Amino acid sequence: MRHTEKTIFFSFLSAIVLAFFCIRPAAAHAEKALKIGLERNCPPFSYEGEGGLSGFNVDMARALCVAMKRRCEFFAMPPDGLQTELREGGLDLVMDARAITGRSEDMAFSAPYFHARFVYVGKIPVDRIEESRPARIGVRAGGALQRYLEETGAPSRNTLVADEMGNIFAALRRDELDVMLVNSLQAYAFLVSGTGRRFEVVGEPLPLDALSTSHHIGMRKDDRDLGAALDRALQKMRYNGLFFQINRAWFSHTLY
């Protein structure tokens, strides 16, 4: 989306949020605020920009709060802190790129709100790197992608970099990695940026049966009412077109 179009869209979204809080001040202040956790360094989903916290997940979170008619507070932190805070009651919802695949023993998940394949990004496919040294693969700590590499024998032949996503992008740019394994939306945003243009998607995406392509919002398992309200809000945003407006503000193709 062009800069002018994105500015108009963000102004429109901000007006909706402001109108909601102006119209319902008593109810908004009386009801306990939802505490939503987002990653602080995971572009293009959530990251600290010039004007504060920005990203696709940030805009989705704001719109969901309006759709649920809830006052919300946003907290940006490292991914490990997000799941700890959710478990201990410091957060109500987590939009965490490690957890959004909907597989966890101690979390419940919303209906899927976008879909993405998983791809390698670098300059040369992993299977073409010289056998004289391990391939250096950047991957997020503690998530489904790290488990996939472990289950397919990667630790015996590859070096894993487990860190915040923004730091993995930086390591690839410094040529400290051969490839990184990310979802296709993160790959797209990186490759069209000025710092990612000398890289490309290398090899084939992970097989469809290797990992779920559905991405979800995490919550505590006992918050069934919140989960139901969240699913209704996601459906409402798809029906009224707001989801697709946010989608187009960040990506050139439909995510759902």
CORZIQUI-V77136 format. One record per backbone hydrogen bond with DSSP energy under -0.5 kcal/mol. NH is the residue of the N-H (numbers start at 1). CO is the residue of the C=O. E is the energy in kcal/mol with one decimal. If there is no record, write none. Layout:
nh:NH co:CO e:E
nh:NH co:CO e:E
This chain:
nh:6 co:2 e:-2.4
nh:7 co:3 e:-2.4
nh:8 co:4 e:-2.3
nh:9 co:5 e:-2.4
nh:10 co:6 e:-2.6
nh:11 co:7 e:-2.1
nh:12 co:8 e:-2.2
nh:13 co:9 e:-2.6
nh:14 co:10 e:-2.5
nh:15 co:11 e:-2.0
nh:16 co:12 e:-1.8
nh:17 co:13 e:-2.1
nh:18 co:14 e:-2.7
nh:19 co:15 e:-2.5
nh:20 co:16 e:-2.2
nh:21 co:17 e:-1.9
nh:22 co:18 e:-2.1
nh:23 co:19 e:-2.3
nh:24 co:20 e:-1.8
nh:25 co:22 e:-0.6
nh:28 co:24 e:-2.4
nh:29 co:25 e:-2.1
nh:30 co:26 e:-1.8
nh:31 co:27 e:-2.1
nh:34 co:71 e:-2.8
nh:36 co:34 e:-0.7
nh:36 co:73 e:-3.0
nh:37 co:35 e:-0.5
nh:37 co:93 e:-3.0
nh:38 co:75 e:-3.0
nh:39 co:95 e:-0.8
nh:40 co:77 e:-1.2
nh:42 co:46 e:-3.0
nh:45 co:42 e:-1.6
nh:46 co:42 e:-1.7
nh:47 co:54 e:-2.2
nh:48 co:40 e:-1.1
nh:49 co:47 e:-0.8
nh:49 co:52 e:-3.1
nh:52 co:49 e:-1.4
nh:54 co:47 e:-2.9
nh:56 co:44 e:-2.6
nh:57 co:45 e:-1.3
nh:58 co:45 e:-1.2
nh:59 co:55 e:-2.2
nh:60 co:56 e:-2.3
nh:61 co:57 e:-2.6
nh:62 co:58 e:-2.2
nh:63 co:59 e:-2.2
nh:64 co:60 e:-2.6
nh:65 co:61 e:-2.0
nh:66 co:62 e:-1.6
nh:67 co:63 e:-2.5
nh:68 co:64 e:-2.4
nh:69 co:65 e:-0.5
nh:69 co:66 e:-1.0
nh:70 co:65 e:-2.8
nh:73 co:34 e:-3.0
nh:75 co:36 e:-2.5
nh:77 co:38 e:-1.8
nh:81 co:78 e:-0.5
nh:82 co:78 e:-1.3
nh:83 co:79 e:-1.4
nh:84 co:80 e:-1.6
nh:85 co:81 e:-2.7
nh:86 co:82 e:-2.2
nh:87 co:83 e:-2.3
nh:88 co:84 e:-2.1
nh:89 co:85 e:-0.5
nh:89 co:86 e:-1.0
nh:90 co:85 e:-2.4
nh:91 co:85 e:-1.2
nh:92 co:35 e:-3.2
nh:93 co:35 e:-1.9
nh:94 co:218 e:-2.4
nh:95 co:37 e:-2.7
nh:96 co:94 e:-0.8
nh:99 co:96 e:-0.8
nh:100 co:96 e:-1.5
nh:102 co:99 e:-1.8
nh:108 co:219 e:-3.0
nh:110 co:217 e:-2.3
nh:113 co:215 e:-2.5
nh:114 co:215 e:-0.9
nh:115 co:255 e:-2.2
nh:116 co:213 e:-2.1
nh:119 co:182 e:-3.0
nh:120 co:202 e:-0.5
nh:121 co:180 e:-2.5
nh:122 co:200 e:-2.6
nh:123 co:178 e:-0.9
nh:128 co:125 e:-1.7
nh:129 co:126 e:-1.4
nh:133 co:130 e:-1.4
nh:135 co:157 e:-0.8
nh:137 co:135 e:-0.9
nh:137 co:159 e:-2.1
nh:138 co:179 e:-2.4
nh:139 co:161 e:-2.5
nh:143 co:140 e:-0.7
nh:144 co:98 e:-0.7
nh:147 co:143 e:-2.0
nh:148 co:144 e:-2.2
nh:149 co:145 e:-2.1
nh:150 co:146 e:-2.3
nh:151 co:147 e:-2.8
nh:152 co:148 e:-1.5
nh:153 co:150 e:-1.4
nh:154 co:149 e:-3.3
nh:156 co:153 e:-0.9
nh:157 co:154 e:-2.0
nh:158 co:154 e:-2.6
nh:159 co:135 e:-1.8
nh:160 co:158 e:-0.6
nh:161 co:137 e:-1.5
nh:162 co:160 e:-0.6
nh:163 co:139 e:-0.5
nh:163 co:161 e:-0.7
nh:166 co:41 e:-2.5
nh:167 co:164 e:-0.7
nh:168 co:164 e:-1.5
nh:169 co:165 e:-2.1
nh:170 co:166 e:-1.8
nh:171 co:167 e:-2.1
nh:172 co:168 e:-2.1
nh:173 co:169 e:-2.2
nh:174 co:170 e:-1.7
nh:175 co:172 e:-1.7
nh:176 co:171 e:-2.7
nh:177 co:171 e:-0.6
nh:178 co:136 e:-2.5
nh:179 co:136 e:-1.9
nh:180 co:121 e:-2.0
nh:181 co:138 e:-2.7
nh:182 co:119 e:-2.4
nh:182 co:180 e:-0.6
nh:184 co:117 e:-2.9
nh:187 co:183 e:-2.1
nh:188 co:184 e:-2.4
nh:189 co:185 e:-2.3
nh:190 co:186 e:-2.1
nh:191 co:187 e:-2.8
nh:192 co:188 e:-1.8
nh:193 co:190 e:-1.0
nh:196 co:193 e:-0.9
nh:197 co:193 e:-0.5
nh:199 co:196 e:-1.6
nh:200 co:122 e:-2.3
nh:202 co:120 e:-2.0
nh:206 co:118 e:-3.0
nh:210 co:207 e:-2.0
nh:211 co:207 e:-0.8
nh:215 co:114 e:-2.4
nh:216 co:100 e:-2.8
nh:218 co:94 e:-2.6
nh:219 co:108 e:-2.2
nh:220 co:92 e:-0.5
nh:223 co:220 e:-1.6
nh:224 co:222 e:-1.3
nh:227 co:223 e:-2.1
nh:228 co:224 e:-2.3
nh:229 co:225 e:-2.3
nh:230 co:226 e:-2.5
nh:231 co:227 e:-2.2
nh:232 co:228 e:-2.1
nh:233 co:229 e:-2.1
nh:234 co:230 e:-2.3
nh:235 co:231 e:-2.2
nh:236 co:232 e:-2.6
nh:237 co:233 e:-2.4
nh:238 co:234 e:-1.6
nh:239 co:235 e:-2.3
nh:240 co:236 e:-2.7
nh:243 co:237 e:-2.2
nh:245 co:241 e:-1.5
nh:246 co:242 e:-2.2
nh:247 co:243 e:-2.7
nh:248 co:244 e:-2.4
nh:249 co:245 e:-1.3
nh:250 co:246 e:-0.9
nh:250 co:247 e:-1.1
nh:251 co:247 e:-2.8
